[in-house]
Amino acid sequence: MKKYFTRLLLLVAAAIAPVYVMAQAMPPIPVDPDVKIGKLDNGLTYYIRHNEYPKGQADYYIAQKVGSMQEEDNQRGLAHFLEHMCFNGTKNFPGNEVVSWLETVGVKFGQNLNAYTSTDQTVYNICNVPTARESVQDSCLLILHDWADGLLLEDAEIDKERGVIHEEWRRSNVGQMRILEKLLPTIYPDSKYAHRLPIGTMEVVDNFPYQDLRDYYEKWYRPDLQGIVVVGDIDVDRIEAKIKEIFSDVKMPDNPAERVYFPVPDNKETIFAVGSDPELSNAVVQIMFKSEATPDSLKGNLDYLIGKYAVNMIDAMLNARFQEMSSKPDAVFALADAGYGQYMLSKTVDALTVAALPKGDDLIPAFEAVYREVLRAKRGGFTSSEYDRARSEYLSRLEKAYNNRATTTSTSLVEEYVNHFLDNEPIPGIENEFTMMSMLANQLPVEMINMALPELIGDENVIVLAMLPEAEGFTVPTEAQLAEAMQRVDAEEIEAFVDEVKSEPLIESLPAPGKIVSITENPLYNTQEWTLSNGVKVVVKKTDFKENEILFNALALGGTSVLGAEDDLNLRYLPYAIGQHGLGTYSSSDLEKYLAGKQASCDIELSAYDREVSGSTVPKDLPVLMEIIYATFTGFAISPDDFKSAQNIYTGALKNQEAQPTYQFNKQLLEYLFKSPRSYALDVATVENASRDRILEIVGSQLANAADYTFYFVGNIDIDAFKPLVEQYIATLPAKAGKPASVKLAGLGIEAGSSTEQVKQKMDTPTTYAAIVVTGDMPYTAKNQKLASIAGQILSARLLKTVREDKGAVYSIGAHGQLSRISDNPVMFQTSFPMKPEMKDEVLEIIAGQFDDMTKNISAEELGKVKEFMVKEATRGMTENQAWLSGMTGYQILPVDTFLTAVDTINAITEADVEAFMAELMKQNNYRVFVMDPAE
């Protein structure tokens, strides 16, 4: 198998420094000086770093260099099962105490507390933990210790978790997973990877002896394979001392098993793997060019970073070509994508993977097209202009990260250190990375990138994977037909790529600047409000939360609810159509090229009762954002090719959705709940019958009068430099003063009343899908808004305990409660989930009982946990630009502040308040249940 990075080194050396002729001569990559790394005598590794974003919080991780590849045949699924058991009883936190105790300090299961298992690693995380009390910090380390060496693994808890994992398997056993499981032995011939999907087999999960799980734990969870990572607002030296105190008693086994990283055999001839399933929603084809992964021991020198940069450029330029191809009306694929990284499940092999979603019923033309494009790059290389754009985009993102280095999140840093522990990925720190890679990227020419292509795209070790629906109209190719198609493309004389770049200005001409006619101070949000000569209002809040971030939102009341039923079809498709738009004479592809290397974006969202234009930028690119804001309001466009391209994407994705149980559930649920067809699920007929002209008319009418909008800008804004930009780009927008748009509810929401509807659907894996939706009407106050959220979180915790933990009827379940400022259904509580069919009646009865019980039995403990979490999040929001922006725009929709008063409001809420809120909701008698059972 090709050793891509080893060969690339020689190319790089020739390109940047002729004196580098051997790997040992390349300079080492420095290690982030701000992280303390150590190793205990028992072999356990630790990483600790002080970081104050978010302030007053820290993250705690434990990474294990083990996964499903360490299982024996009779243990398939036990690595993943063990991950679940870490939340079901440890030496110092028996039963459900890990989850329960962490909730008391504001850590929420699923959001701040989680884990994952893969083939070669298992990682556990406790995030956003308040650090004000040292005892809380120590308890988090104690949890990590128990996960490392203190699981109870009690018989009763193991048996309860069997049902939960069986439901996780049921949820994931969809068409694509079934095909993959069948084809893995073909894709991985003579390899253990062919039989080690982490979910395992249900035969093992349902029946393994308890001791088998304990044996796996004792054999593989050991300190030489474990890494502790703690990053946050902590005292590094104190945490290091506590790690030494708490973890030093974790002992190595007397005769530790060898930790083997399993190889993947070469395949000289291309492997073709074809599979189909009746529930697969669309066809997809992948081509994988395998190469040997860089050994962890060789990732410490500069050539490794340069190699990663080279493949980053190749990915970016291939994807740009694919995006441009898919935007043409005669494209044979709706979407295509390229990416270099780990080859499917295996740590020891990497691959350049190219995937395509065919536009029509025949997969072969799409396969030929993407393969041809890969060969075009391999034979003819990339152009200088393509490389300039890709490099500019890379350097722009790098500069943004560098300028925001003071506000890098603790979670981002932890993930870097986890990857260093597991895979020896470099951790130079953003200062070193910015210095090194800025220099190198500007020094490495496109010729060097092109020389790397033949090393990356070989003639051997190629895998072609095709997955298709078993449905009328889809042609399932044979392996021979795919081989013949590949040979045809190999024999072609492929012309070199021609890069077409638009040279005309985005805005043909600008009017003379307008004026800021008045400036007032708003003490509520500490903002300036500027009134412009065209009547538009601009609200500016300068912050120092992030050095390199400016957020923008233009909000107007009044939305699509004023349109009649004749527009229902177009309104259903409109959000998808406007996702691929241009500006003026620029198509979406032209616009992407124009914005390469510029950190500026602008999007439109039109809803029933308001309209928004929003975006973000960095200080140096603020003029670019202002330019595209102006162009959005004056020149929003969807070219015929872009409109057709979007239709191709969605018709391809929806082609066989009708046979997919989850799609049918959501489709029929929406039809059951909503009065208006504009709220129904997207389908092929809607996409095919949508009118580009009418959608452009609708968008144009919503953007026609800038005076309807209030423009908000929040972030690190130079006020003096910003004023002329506002006068040029916003004060000159077409605007007509008049009566502000009002909102009149249009009856588009969920119908009132209580009812139950049951339907049946043919499916391969028998599953019952259920949704409960409760609606009501209450006044929008700061207290009621928080009560809806609190009640939803309490209900979610109760359902997790009763339906998942106690009954094992589901893998995942939660509830959400909200009170909207403007809605046909101001209060809405909802929960939806797949479950074990035979437990349907019992589960629905439990949920109904919990809704009823919440009207009279809210405990101080459960309320306290939710309030702790919400206060933590609200406090964090006070230092985030997005939270301030959302608070201000919400106040415009309905002038009730829920942002500045959040902490006081939450702290004042009592158990009786929650009970009264739920009692008022439930007496309105809008309890709707929708159930989809498997057809016999």
N, C-alpha and C positions, 0 to 999 in steps of 0.2 A: 504494500500500500504506500502511496506517495507520502513523503514527509514534507508537507507543504511549507511549514515555517522554517525548517532547516534549509531547504533550497532557497526560500525567499531571502534568507540572510545574505547569501552570496550576491543576490541581485541588489539588495539594499546597500551592501558594503560598496559595491561598484558605483552605486548612484550617489552616495553621500560622502564616502571617505575611503579612498583606495587603500588606506593603511589597515582597515578592518578586513581581514581575510579569514579570521576564524572566530567562532562564537565566543571563545574566551576573551577575545580582544575587544568585544563590544562592552561599553561601560555598564555597570550594574544599575538597575532601577532603584532609586532611593526609597526607603520606607518612610511613610508619613511620620514626621517627628512628633506629632501631637498624640499618637496612640502609644500606650504602654503595653508591651507584649512580654509575656513570661510563661514559664512552664514549671509546674510543680514536680516534685521528685517522683510522683506516681505516673507522670507522663501527661497530665492534663494541661492544656494550653489555655491561656486567657488573654483577652484584649480589653483594655479599659481606656476610655477617653472622656474628658470633660467637654461638654457641649451644651450651650444654653438656648438651643432652639428645638423644641419649645422650652422656655424657661420654667424651672421648677418641676421638670419631668425627666424620666429616664427610661431606657429600653433595656431589657434583659433577655438574652438569647442563649440557648445551648444547641450546638450543632454536633451531630453524630455522623461519623464517616461510615455509616452502615445503612443499608436499605434492603429492598427485596432481593437483590442479588446474593445476599448472605443466607437466604432461606434454602433449606433442603426441600425436596419434592413434597414431603409430608408437612411442610411449614408454609406453603404458598398462601400469602396473605397475612402472615403473622407480624411482619415488620410494621405494616400499616395498622394491624390490630393493636399492637403494643403502643403505637402513637395515641390511639383512642384511650387506652387504659391509663395514660399519664394524667387524665382528668377524672379518674374514677378510683382514687384512693392511694395515698402515699403514707410513708412512715409518720410524717409530721402533719399531714393534711388528709385524714381518712375520709372515706366516702366522697362527697362532692365538695369538700372543703377548699380545694384549690380554687375552683370557680367561685364558690360562695364568699370566701374571704377576700379575694381580689375585687369582687364587686363592691365590698364595703369601702374600698379606697378609690372607687371610680374607674375600675378596669372592667371592660365589658367583654364577655365571651364572644368570640367570632370577630369582633372589631379590634380589640386590643390584645386578645389572648387567643392564640391559635397554634397550629402546627401543620407540617406537610411531610409526606413520605414519598421518596422516589426510588429509583433502582439502586442508587449508590449513596444516598444521604437521607437523613431525617433531621428536621430543624424545628425547634420549639421557640415561641416568642411570647414575651409579656411586654407590651408597649405602653408608652404614655402613662407611666406610673408616677404619681406625685412623690416628690423627694423631700418634702419639708420635714418628715419624721424619719430619723435614721432607722427606727425599728421596722418601718415599711421596706426600706432598702434591704435590710438584713433578711426579712421574711421572703422577699423575692429571690434572693440568693439561696435561701433554704429550699424553696420550691425547685429551683434548678438542681440543687443537690439531690433532692428526692427523685427527680426525673432521672438523674444519672445513676443513682444507686439505692433508691428507697421505695420502689413501687411495691405495693402490697399484693397485687394480682390475685385477689380473692375469688374463689369459685363463683359466688353469686354475682359479683360484678362482671366477671367474664361472660357469664351466661346472659346477663342483661344486654351487654354490648354486642353479642352476636346478632341480635335482631336489628340494632341500629346499623351495623355494617352491612347486613343483608339489604337494608333499605337504601344504603348508599350505593350498593351494587345495582339495585333495581333502578335507581335514578340515573345511573351512568350507563346502563346497558342499552344504549341506543344504537341506531344503525351503524354509525361510523365506528363505534367501539367494537361491535360484533364483527364487522369486516376486518378491523385491525387485528383482533385476536385470532381470527382464522388465518390471516396472511403473515403473521409474525414468523412462523417457521420457514416461510419462503424468503422473507426479507432478511432473516437472521439464520441462515442454514448452519447447522452444527454449532449453535451458540446457545448458551444458557439464557441470553436475553430473550430468546423466542418464547420463554415460558415464565417470565417474571414480571408481568404487569403488577404493580403494587397492590391492586385491589384483591389479587389472589383468586382462588376458586371458592365458590360457596360450599362445596363439599368439605373443604378444609375448615373454613370459617365456622360452619355449623356444627362440626363434629370433632375438632381437634381435642385431644386430652389437655387438661389444664397445664400439665407439666411441660408440654411442648413449648408453650409460650414462655414459661419461666426459664426453660433451658435456653431459648433464643436470647432472652434478656440477659441472663448471666454470662452467656458466651460473648455477646457482641457489645453490650453497653458497658464500656470499660474506659478508663481515663486516657489511655494513649490514643483513643479514637474520638475523644470528646473535646470540644472547645467552648469556653464561656466567653461571651461578649457583653460588656456593659458600657453603654454610652449615654450620657445625659448630664444633667445638672447635679453632679456628684463630686465628692472629694476622691480623687483618683487613688491617693495613697491609702485612705481609709478602706475603700472598696478592695484594693489589692490585699490588705491585711485580712479582711473578712473572707476573701476567697481562699487564702491560705489556711485560715482557721477552719472554715466550713468544709472545704473539699479535700483536705489532706488525708482524711480517713477513708476516702474512696480507694479501694485496693485493686491492684491488677490481679487477674487470675494467675494461678501457679504456672499453667502451661497455655498461654494465650494462643488462640487459633490464628493462623496467618491470614491477614487481610489481603485478599487477591482482587486485583482489578482485571476483569475478564476481557480477553481480546475478542475482536470480531474478525472472522476469516476473510481473506481477500476473495473477490470473485472476478476472474479474468473476463468472463463473458457477462454481458448485461443481464441482470435479473429482472424479469417482468412479473409483477404480481397484480392480479386483477380480481376484484371482489365486488359483489353487489348485495343490496338489501332492500326489501320493500319499503322500509321506513326512512331511508336516506333521502334528504330533501333535495339534494342537487349532486351533480357529478363533479369530481375533482381529479386532476392528474398531477402527480409530483415526479420530478426527476431529481435524484440525489447523487451527487458526485462525491464519493467518500475519499477522505484522506486521513492519515494517522494524526490523532490529536497530539498537540505538543505535550510531552511529559511534564508533570508538575516541576520537575527538577530543572527544566530549561526555560522557565518563565521569568527568571530573575534578571535577565539582561535586556538592554534597550531594543534589541532586534525583535523581541516578542511584541512590544508595544507598536513598533513600526509595522509588523505583520498584521496586527489587529487593525491598525489604521488603514492598511491597504485593502483588507477585506471589507472594511466599513465603506470605503470609497466604491468598491466594486458593487456591493449591495445597493448603495444609493444610486449609482448610475444605471444599473440594470433596472431598478424599480422605476426610475424616471422614464426610461424607454418603454417599459410595460404600461405605465400610466398613460403615456402619450398614445400608444397603440390602442389601448382600450377605449380611448375617447373618440375614435374614428367610427363612423357608422358601419363600415364593412369589417369591423373587428370580429374575429372568430372566438374571442374569449371576453367575458365580462370583466374579469379581474385576473391579475397575475401578480406574483410576488416572488422575490428572491431574498435569501438570507443565508449567511454562513454561520454555523454553530454546531452544537452537539448533534450527532447523528441519532435522531430519534431517542432511544433509551440509553445509549451507551456512552460512558465517560471516555472510553479509550479511542473513540473514532469521532471525527468531525465530518461535516459535509456541507457543500454548497447545495441548498435545496431550492428548487424552482417549482412553484405550484401555479396552477391555472384553473379557473372556473369556466368551463365551456359555455358559450352563448347559446348554441343550439343543442340538438339532441345527440349529435355525433361528437364524441370526445377527440377523435383523431385529428381534425384540423387545429384544435387548440393545442394539442400535444406537439404537433409539427411546428406551430407558430412560436411557442416559447423555446423549444429546442433550437429552432433556427436562430432565434435572437441570441441565445447563449453562444452558439457557434459564430455568429456575426461578431460578437464581442471578442471571442477567443482568437479569431482569425484577423480581424481588422482593428481591434482595440477600441478604446474610447477616444473622443476628440478632446482637444484642449478646452473648448468652451464647456463641455459637459463636466470635465474635471474641475474647472474653475468654480462652477456653481456648487458642485458637491463639496469641494474643499471649503468654499465660503460658508456654506451651511454648517459644516462641522466646526469651523473656527468660531462662528457666531454662537453656537451652542456652548462651546468650550469657554468662550469669553463670558457668556451669561452666567455659567456655573461659577467661574472665578470671581466675578463681581458680586455674586450672591453668597460667597463663601462664609460670611458671618451668619447667614441664616440657612445653612445646609441643615436639614433635619437630622435628628439623631438616628431615625430609622434608616435613612440613606447611608449614613456612615456605618451603621451596624451591618447592613447588607454587604458593603464592601469588605468588611473584616471577616464576615462569615465566608465569603467567597475566597478570601485569602487563606483561611484555615482549611476549607474543604478542597480547594483546587489550586492553591498557591497563585491566585490571580494577583497581579501587582496592586499595591496600595501606596502610590507615591504621595498622595495628598494632592488637592487641587492646585496648590501653588506650584509644586514641582511639575505636575502634569501640564499645567498651562504653559509654563516656561519651556519645557521640553518639546511638547507637541506643537506649539505655535511655531517654533523654529523649524522642526522637522517637516511639518506639513508644507511650509512654504519652500522648503528645500527639495522635497521629493517631486520629481516631474511626472507627468502623465505617462511617459515612456516606461518608468519603473512599474507603475500600476499595470500597464499593458503587458510587461514582461512576466508579471505574476499570474496572468490569466491561464496560460497553458499548464502551470503548476497546479492550479486550483481545479481546472476542468480537464480531467483525464479521459482516456478511452477505456480504461479498466475501472473496476470498482464503481460501476454505475448501477443504480437501482431505479426502476420505473414502477411507480405505484398508481393504479387507477381504481377509483371507487365510484360506483354508479348506483342509482336507484333501480330496483326491479319494477319498472313501470312502463306502461304503454308509451311508445315514442322514443324511449331511450335505447340506443344501440350499445350493447356491451361488447367491446372488442375482445378478440382473442389475443393471447400473448404473441402469436405469430404476426397478427396484423399490426401490433405496436412495433414489433421488431422491423417489419417491412417499412413502416412509416419512418422510423429512425434511420434506416439505411437510405431511404430516398433523400432525406434532408442532408445526410452526410455527403451524398454525391453531388449536391447542388453547388453551383458557383454563387456564393452569397455576396451581394454588393456591400460595400462599406457603408456605415451609417452616416447620414447627413443630418447635422444638427440645425434645425430651423429656429431662429430666435427673432422675435418681433422687435423692431427697432423704434417704432413710433412711440410717442409719449403716452402714458396711461390716461392723462387728462389733456385733451387737445389744447384748451386754453382756459385760463382762470379769470374770473371777473376781478375788478379792483377790490381790494380788501374792504370789509365792513368795519364796524367799530364796536368796542365794548362801551355801552352808554351808561351803565351804572354797576357799581360793585357794593354788595351788602354782605354783612357778616351773619352767619347762622350760628348762634351759640349752642344749639342743641347738639349738632354734630361737629362743631368747630370747623365750619367750611366757609368758603367764599362763594357767593352766588352772583354770577355775572349775567347781566341782561344785554343782549346784542342788538345791533341796529335793525336786524330783521325780525326781532321779537323772540328769538330763541333764548332759552335759559341754559346756562352752563354752571354746574356745581363742581368746585375744585376742592379736594382735600389733600394737602401735602402731608406725607408721612415719611418716617424713616424706618419702617418695619423691614423693608427689603431694599437693598442698595440698587438693585437692577430690576425693578418691577413697577409697571404702571398698568392699571386696569381701567377699563372704560365700559360704560353702559349708557345707551340712549333709550329711554323708556317713555312710552306713550300709552295712555288708557285708550280703550276702544280697540277691538280686534276683529276677528273674522266672524264673531257671532252675529254681526249685522247682515251677513250674506245669507241668501236664501237656500232652500233645499236643493235647487238646481246646481249649486256649487259643491254639494257634499262629496262627490267623487274626487273633484280636483283638490279640495281641501284635505282629503285623506292622504293624497299623494304629495301634496305641496312640501311638507318638511323634508321628504326624500329628494324631490326635484331640485330644491334650492341648495342642497348640499354640494352640488357640482355646478357652480356658477362662475361666470366671468364678470368683468367690469368693462363697460364701453366696448371697444373692438377686441378686447383681450378675452380669449377663451379661458377655461379653467387651467388648461395646460400652459398657455401663455402666461397667465397670472402666477402660476407656480414658479416658472422660470424667472419672472420679473422679481419675485420676492425672495429668491434664493440668497441666503446669507443675511437676510433681514429678519429680525425678530419682531414681526408685526402680523396680527391676524384680526379679522373682522368677520362676524357671522350674524345672521338674521334668524330670529325666532318669532313666528306669528302664532299667537294662541287666541282662544275665544274672546278674552276680555282685555288683553293688552298686547303690545308689540315691542320687541326689543331688537336693538342692534348693539352687539357687544364685542369686545376684543381685548387684546393685551399687547404690550410692547415693552421695550427697555428704553431708558432715557435717550440713548443716542439715536434710536430709530423712531422716536416720537413723531418727527415730520412725516415718516413713511405711513404710520398709522393714520395721521390726519388726512393724508392724501387718499388713502383707501376708504376712509369714512366718507369723504366728499364724493368719491367715485361711486360708493355704494348707494348713496342717496340720489345721485344724479345720473348714474349709468349702470345700474344693476342689470345684468344680462344673463341669459342662458342661451347659448348658441344651439342651433338645431343638432349639431354633433354632440354637444354636451348633454342635451336632453335625451337623445337617443342612447347615449352611452349609459346614463343613469337607468334608463328603462331596461337596457340589457343586463345591468348588474342585478336589478331587483327581480326581473322575470327569471333570470338564471337561478337566483337564490330561492325563489318561491316555486320553482317548476313542479316539484313533487311534494310541496308542503302539506297538501291535503291528506297525504298518507301518514303524516307524522303526528303522533298522539299529542305532543305538547302544543303544536300549532293548532290542532283541532280544539284542544281545551281552551286556549286563549281566545281563539276566534269565536267559539260558541259562548264563552263567558261574556265577552263584550256585547254580543248580540242579545244576550239575556239581560244584561244590566242596563244598557244605554238606550235612550229613546232615538237618538239621531244616528243615522248611518255614518256620519263623518267621524264618529268615534270607533268604528269597527276596525278589525284587523286588515292590514294591507293584503291584497291578493293579486294574482296575475291579471285578472280582468281590469281591476282598478288601474294598475300600472299601464297596461296597454291602451286604455281608453282615455287617459289623462290628456288634457290639452295644454301644450306649451304656451300658446297664445293667451289662454285664459289665466293660467298661473302667473304669467308675466303681468297681466292686467291687475290681478289681485295684489301682487307684491308692489307694483307701481303705485296703486291707490293707497296702500298702507304707508308708503314712504314719501308720498307726494308733498306733504306739508311738514317741514322740519319744525315749525312752531308748535306742533302737537307734542314734540318730544322734549324732555329734559335730559341734557347730556351730563353724565357724571364721570369725573376722572379722579382716581385715587392712586397715590403712590409717590415715588420720589420725583417730584415735578419741580423743575426750575420755573417758578411763576413768571418771572420777567421774560424768559425765552418762550414760554408757552403762549403768552398773550397774543403776539403777532400771528402765531399759527392758528389760534382760534379765530382771529379776525379774518384770516385768509380763507380758511377751510370750513368754518361753521357759520360765521356771520354772513357768508355769501350763499348759503344754501337757500333754495326756493322755500319761502315761508309766507304764510298768510295768517295774520292775526284774526282771532275769532273766538267764539265760545269754545272752551275746552271740551274735548271729547268726553262724553259721559258713558257710563256702563249701565246697560239694562239687561238683566238676566234673560236668557233666551230659551230656557227649558231644554238645555242640551245635556243635562246631567243624568244621574241614575234615577230611575223611577222609584217613587215612594212605595212603601208597603213591605210586608214580609211574605216570603214565598220560598219554595224549594223546587229546583229543576234538576232532573237526573237524565243523563243521556248515556249512550254506549258507543264505544269506538273499538274497532279492530286494532289489536296491537300484538307485537311479538312477545313482549315481556308483560304479563298481566300486572297492571298498576291501576289504582284508583287515584284520580286527581280531584281535589276539592278546593273550593274557595268560599270564604264567608266574608260578606261585605255588609257593614253596618253604617248607615248614614243618618244625619240629623242636621238640625238648624240651631245654632246658638250665636249670640252676639260675639263679634271679634273683639276681645280684650286681651291685654298682655297675660292676664292670669289664665283665661280660657285657652289661649294658644299653648301655654306651657302645660296645662292640665291634659290636653289632648295628647301631647308628646309623652308625658309621664305615664299616662294610663296605657298607651300603646306599648311602652317599654316594660311595664309591669306585666301586662298580658303576655308579651313575648317571652319573658322569663318563666312565667307559669306554664306556658305551652311547651317550652323546651323541657321543663322538669317533668310534667305529667305525660305528655305524648311521646317524647323521645326517650328520656332517661328511664321513666317508670315502665312504660308500655313497650318501648322499642318498636313503635309503629311507623316511625319516620326517621329519615336521616337528618333532615334539617327542617325547622319550622320556626316561624317568627311572626310577629304582628306589627303593624304600623298604625299609629294614630296621628291625625293632623286636623288642624283647623285653618282653613284658607281665608284670605282676606276677601276675595271675590270668587264665588263659585255657586253653581246650582245646588251643590251639596257641601255646605261649609265644613261640616264635621264628617270625617270618614275614617273608619277603622277597617282594616282588611288583613286577611291572612290567606295564603294559598300554598298548596304543598301536594306532592305525590305521596302515596302511602300504601301499606299492605292492604289489599282489597278486603280480606276477611275481617279486618279490624275497623272498617269504615264506620259502622253504626256506633261503636264504642267511642271512637275518636270524636265524631261529630257531637255526641252527647257530652263528652268531656269539655269541648270548646264552648258549647252553649252554657254549660254549667259554670264555666269560668267567667263568661260575660255577666251572668247573673250574680255570681259571687262578688264581683268587683263593685257592685252597687252597695255592698254592705260590709265587706270584710277586707279592707286594705290594712296590712300590717305596717307597723313603724319600720320594721327591718327592710321589707321590700321597697318601701317608699324611700328610705334613707339611701339605699344602694343606687337607685336611679337618680336621686337628687345629687349625690356625690359625683356621678359621671357627668351630669348635665352642667353642674357648676364648673367642673374641670374644663369641659369643652367651651363653655361661655367665656371663661377667663382667658383661655387660649385665643379665642376669637378677637379679643380686644387688641391683639397685636398682629392681626392679619388683615391685609388689604381687602380680600374677598369678603370677609365678614362685615367690614364697614360698608362696603359697596352694597351688599345684600340688605343691610339694615336701612340704608338711605333709600334705596329703590322701593323696598317694601313700604316704607313710610309714605312714599308718593302715591302708591296704590290706595292705601287707606291710612290716614294719619294717626296710627297707634304705634308707639314705639315698643318693640319687643327685644331690641338689641341692647341698648344702654341699661335698661332696667332688668335685664335677664337674671343676673345673680340674685338680686333682692327678691324678684318675683318667685324664683324657684325656691329659695330658702323659706319663704313665707307659706308655702303650700303645705297643707296638713292632710292626714289620712281622710278626714271628714270631707275635705274639698274634693278629693279624687272620687270618693263614694258618691257625693252629690252630683258631680259631673257625669259619672257613668249612669246614675239613676235617671237623670234628665235625658240622657241620650237613649237609654233603653226603653223608656216609656213612650218615645216617639214611634216605636214599633216599625222600624225599617231594617229588618234582619233578613238578609237574603243569602241563600245557600245554593251553590251550583256544584254538581258532582258528575264526573265522567267515569264510568266503570268500563272495564274491559268487556268487549262483546264475546259471547260464548262461541 
